[in-house]
Amino acid sequence: MTNAGRTFPIRRGDATLLIGDMEIDQARAVATLLVRLSDKTAPNAVYSDPQAGHFQEHVKEGNQGADVGCHVLISLAPEIGLPNTYTCAVERMPGLPSDLVRRLLSKLLNYEYRANPAFYQYPHPGGGQDRHGNPRLDRCCPHIELRGRPSDTLINDINNGHLSGVSLIRTEAATPIGGAAYLTKKASELKLAIDHNNLPANLWQGLQQAFQQNAGAYPVAKVAYRTPGSSRSVTVEIDSHNGTPLNDIYVKSFELRNIFPFLAQSTRSIVPHLRDLAIPQLVAERHV
């Protein structure tokens, strides 16, 4: 689909997502994608040289949109003990958040599912045969989720800070509250008491286990704490099933240094000197 130029229009056609380039590194089992967003509603680019009195606005024409791109690296080897889970790194680019990357990849899988009847077929769990005597098959449409790993900062702050509040949260059916038609139920929060004299040595691990055991009824947990050595209070929401922080600031990331020449906002093809710096970092982060 990348070679065919398949695109995914969003925002009622005002913007378009696409994979501009793709490479497979078989030796290191890493796929590198260049995801691009073309946005017709974005402002025009402007360049100036104040000392020379030069001012230049690049006006978009026709169906042109302001283009931003980000590199996405995906391990082709799954994580140990985590079926269908692969380490992924998304280049941080203003205007192109990771959720748009997820939407594009899932949508392309959806396109393939609809166009190719043999895509994602598997033997029916109930067994049996079709009218031609062949094993009965079923289908499913795969989709992609992005689950951020908790950052070292988050784990350290929870383990060494002062725990001040823990809650479990579940969504509620949108039903009106009697006497106030403009108010409806949205979520219920179960606040937990904390025995500070009986905290585990690894508090983060203990909290994860408690959240997972109650994830069926309460899919989201909320943890409040004071950071070590300060009076700063922090509250973070966590996916109870897998410990994923729901605040992007606490998702694990790495920084690439000494990138030269500097990167533009977008590019026609994968930038080799960024790819060559990023792949070893991704390989170091995965557990395969």
C-alpha angles and dihedrals in degrees: 000000000000090000090047091053095241111183137191116217116210137176092042092304096309091113136030131206122204144155104249097186140359136194132183120210101197094180093058095028095235131135118205118201130185107213116194134192121200110195120189092188095057117106121262119267115254129197126185143177103202095188092053092040090239120151124173129179118193104215117206116235133201111333094348118133134187105267126220125172139189133191117238120197118196126185112230090204116077124237116264111268094359111102116213091004121123131178112251135182122198120196110238109243124167109240094023108074122187091253090066088053089053092048092051095049093046092047092052089052088050091052090052092047091055096043099043116051091194094055112117098357119161137171111280110257089230092055120215134126136269124237090276093056094252123130110280111253133204132195138217133186109232122217136188129240126191114214115184118219114234110260122243087244093058094048093046094047093050094045094047103027130079114274108222105167143009125187137173117216134197131177120247132212110266100256125156121254111236114260095013112073092179092061125074135174114267110161142353122222123204109201115208128211117235125219101204091188092062106043118142120248091245100043096178092055091047092051091048091054092049092048093048092051090056098035094108093064099026113033094178130053128193123208125190122191145152114246117246115278096003143076093237112129121210132187121195131179118220134195102245094210099059109006094250112159110234092208110083093215090069096048113111115256140163132218126227116213135194095032107170133204092033119245126254120224089263141003139198094235141015112294105239098205091052092046092050092053096043103048096063089050092052092047090051092052099050127085109213 
